[in-house]
Amino acid sequence: MKILVTGGAGFIGSHTVIELALAGHTPIIIDNFSNSRPSVLDGIESVLGYRPTLHTGDCTNPVFLTSVFEREHIDGIIHFAALKAVGESLEQPLRYYRNNIGSLIDILDMALHHGVRAFVFSSSATVYGDPETLPIPETAPRKPATSPYGNTKQIGEDILRDTTIMANGTLRSAALRYFNPIGAHPSGLIGELPLGTPNNLVPYLTQVAAGNRSTLTVFGNDYPTPDGTGIRDFIHVVDLAQAHIATLEVLFSEKRLLETSPVYNVGTGTGTSVKELIETFERVTGITVPYTVGPRRSGDITSCYADPQKINKELGWKAKLSVAQALEDAWRWQQNSPKQ
Ligand code: WQD
């Protein structure tokens, strides 16, 4: 199938492009390179042996989108393209709403008008806020969003569901709620390439280990967890990428879904603390990571990990790779990636 991957040069998008191609699909990439680099296409080409089609442009530009949809006959869409920095979204809410919501509306409009059959939306575990139950099932309530970024994911899920209901079977869709994606392709040829200072733990940690930054700050060690640091469900980006292929395959099949536009948690089901993650990194790489403990980061929650049974059962997908493997792969990528 021909699958349009918006944000296909980004961290999760680029890994998904590779897994799509390996599964026999034809990925078509759209990216505006606002938080990625064209050189990721070289990495994808080295892994696959060919360069997927790239359309450089913005998903909020309907003229550009129309030209892509008229040129390609798209069967399915995975819509990653979005702004994703929580803190930045508090400073620039309109930019986040305009970009993340505007692009989703335009892409869905294109999907409806060009006979696209399957649509996968990138959502986030952030929709659960500070959860009352752990592990978190999809039935847990969505909490009022604490940032415009988080709100765009909640609104996005709703827009997708309403559009799918209206399409009455011609378009099938699902939203995937990602927990914490980490790691890189095992080839070391593609990985996470944050522009500027990384917001997330693993890219920061690997940059410290590489000597590009002096010290990692652990944001709080007074949480009510066994070692006092926050707990997350860190999932290997290749596992996460494969979850998209599993989702598309069910959407393209005749299989009846129990809901219109279901949401699925994409996590391992296991929580790992920040301290455990640093120790695992040190063990697998043999590098000591200099870190200090600082105050809690505003907006952070104590613990967040998935109950992944729904996706395991309904889509037949299960995370296979360990946090140790993800950290080894992230480190291999860091050593190959340009110094920033
Ligand atoms: C993980 C843990 C930090 C950096 C965020 C978004 C979420 C999703 C994924 C993305 C926390 C601690 C971090 C550091 C630290 N969205 N930490 N020192 O906050 O769980 O999720 O990314 O697009 O919506 O909120 O991920 O990697 O930032 O933090 O101690 O320098 O690491 O406090 O406990 P988070 P993270």
Boltz pocket constraint, residues with backbone or C-beta under 6 A from the ligand:
constraints:
  - pocket:
      binder: B
      contacts: [[A, 84], [A, 85], [A, 86], [A, 124], [A, 126], [A, 178], [A, 179], [A, 180], [A, 181], [A, 198], [A, 199], [A, 200], [A, 201], [A, 202], [A, 204], [A, 216], [A, 217], [A, 218], [A, 219], [A, 220], [A, 229], [A, 230], [A, 231], [A, 232], [A, 274], [A, 297], [A, 300], [A, 301], [A, 302]]
      max_distance: 6.0
